[in-house]
Amino acid sequence: MSLPQESEGYMDESLLQYYTKQWSKYTSASGYVHHVFRYLNRHWVKREIEEGRKNDVFDVYTLALVSWKNHMFVHVQHNVMTAVLKLIERQRNGESIETGLIKSIVESFVSLGLDDNDSSKLNLEVYKKFFEEPFVRDTEVYYKTESEKFISENSVPDYMKKAEFRLAEEESRVQMYLHQTTHKPLITKCEAVLVKNHAEVVWEEFQNLLDSDKQEDLHRMYSLLARIPDGLDPLRTRFEAHVRRAGLSAIEKIADTQQDAKEGAKESETVEPGKYVDALLEVHRKYNDLVQTAFKGEAGFVASLDKACREFVNRNKVCKSSTSKSPELLARFCDSLLKKSAKNPEEGELEDVLNSIMTVFKYVEDKDVFQKFYSKMLAKRLVNGTSASDDAEASMISKLKEACGFEYTSKLQRMFTDMALSKELNDQFKDRMQQTHDSSDLSVDFTILVLGAGSWPLTAPTTPFNIPDDIVKTYDRFQKFYQAKHSGRKLNWLFQLSKAELKTNYLKAAKTGYTLQVSAYQMGILLQYNNTTSYTIEELQESTGLTPDALNPALGILVKAKVVVLDNGDNVGDAGTKYDLNMDFKSKKVKINLNISVKSEQKVESEETHKTIEEDRKLLMQAAIVRIMKTRKVMKHVILINEVIAQLQTRFKPRVPDIKKCIDILLEKEYIERVEGQKDMFSYMA
């Protein structure tokens, strides 16, 4: 009885055992025969093949394989493959099987892949056609049935666990007994059946997992959908929308909470910068962690996070009227951190907070607004000596420079240079005064800051001011000293930023007297009381030279502190009101700070800063238009607008109507002109 006939008596696993046993015996015997006829192989067979008889002359071992293929394999391969697929199905159903049987079958099918052009080489044609193709088809049917049944009876998270397990199982199956080339077609088919066919259902579950913060399930979903083309696109879109909603909700919550606390005020006026920035950071931190862990830091999810953050940082309930509110609040938060206070964080902690601030700064569109407010607040910290740490200031400027370039921070760095030069100048002036004047003639302790007008965001005083007689001498001496040192330079005195300390010696109750820390304008008022103890508002205006807008707030603080008493009338500054020096003034503190900025002044300053920003933007847009037109000579209206936006968007996002206004200004100034016959075309006028 021949082997094919004998094999008909076996089926399923017993057939596989019979086939592999006969295959092993046959190949071993063929190997021995091949060795016996090695002389024939080396000479006659080799010569015949070289002379062109490749199709019907083989070495002895290859001839044995051809014989097996033609007389045994073609008769049994269908039954063998049916048995293999049943065995694999049993394994998929959880049974233990003898994997060595399948491995031997695979090796047999691979060995029978003889190259027609070169019998010494193998190809995978037999394995691919008779094993891989039916195996992959059977796999598709099996998983299609299983997945449809499972997902209809179980939750999506449970289905994802099942799919993940099945994919891992098929990966290990390749390693256990399949040929490596089967990996791609097998896994691709499994991904199509287990993931792609159920992608819609999985996508719909994404929002529930986000809402419940199920990181493990989100990671599993990401890993599964990353396997199929465009599988992650709907997730990225939904993730972006979710983060944006979370950001808007967080800001709305703090805006409502703080508005309730300060009923009647606008949201943008009531929000504390620290709480605002913390809310932004908390949302970013939460979803950045999610991106890094659940989504493995994948670039598409990072981009979605960035887009969402950019949206809610610049457009939320607090800054709904203007995108410039976020950078202003961020700058104010920086100021609160970098200014001396009892709540200053430790150095290491402060550095971490500054790094967090740069995270928010990255998303701010109006970086010019941040720059303007930051520079104004830095100027105040430096002028008033309230900076908590030079190292922290330098660190923040370094971070801004890294983010926006040298030009963005050049003025900030120049401000520190001016502070160092001013220290040297003070020392030189004091040395000169000690050399040329006797100590009794140097009763005023005087310190000066000379600051470059081009680098410091400081404005000239809006009021005249009569310098008190007590300091005129010192003022004149410094003027002469400076002019001798720098002839041709002009000093503009910023009395609105100047401050002084005055000692009281008129109070009987206080043995040592009090030290009053005051603004220059308050000093001007109080020094008048060295002459007499009572003045009308009109007399104070005349003696100090201050306008009512400058005098009244300064005087109001003195009245509130009870250093000066309003003798008649209800409101400070009313015509005819009289102000007496309080001879019974008492305080628990020896040093009393009266140099306090009034909220109305802060509001005016903020409004003025925004006006300056708008003016600066107009100039920047005009400069950009001229620069572009000078290079391109002729340009279409739409292309010019897009080019201006592209050039300026790192500093702020120009509005199209504003660009159009700037184009009109440049048309009037004859920097550019319309091309005749083409309304939407401009040309540069040299």
Secondary structure, DSSP 8 states (H G I E B T S, - for coil): --HHHHHTT--HHHHHHHHHHHHHHHHHHHHHHHHHTHHHIIIIIHHHHHTT-TTT---HHHHHHHHHIIIIIHHHHHHHHHHHHHHHHHHHTT----HHHHHHHHHHHHHT-B-SS-TTSB-SHHHIIIIIHHHHHHHHHHHHHHHHHHHHHS-HHHHHHHHHHHHHHHHHHHHHHS-GGGHHHHHHHHHHHHTGGGHHHHHHHHHHHHHHT-HHHHHHHHHHHTTSTTSSHHHHHHHHHHHHHHHHHHHHHHHHHHHHHTTTS-HHHH--HHHHHHHHHHHHHHHHHHHHHTSTT-HHHHHHHHHHHHHHHHSSSTTSS-TTHHHHHHHHHHHHHHB--TT---HHHHHHHHHHHHHHHHH-S-HHHHHHHHHHHHHHHHHHT-BS-HHHHHHHHHHHHHHH-HHHHHHHHHHHHHHHHHHHHHHHHHHHHHHHS-GGG--S--------TTTS-----SS-----HHHHHHHHHHHHHHHHHSTT------GGG-EEEEE----SS-SS--EEEEEHHHHHHHGGGGT-SEEEHHHHHHHH---HHHHHHHHHHHHHTTSEEE-SSSSTT-TT-EEEE-TT---S-SEEE-----HHHHHHHHHHHHHHHHHHHHHHHHHHHHHHHHHHSEEEHHHHHHHHHHHHTTT----HHHHHHHHHHHHHTTSEEEETTEEEEEEE--
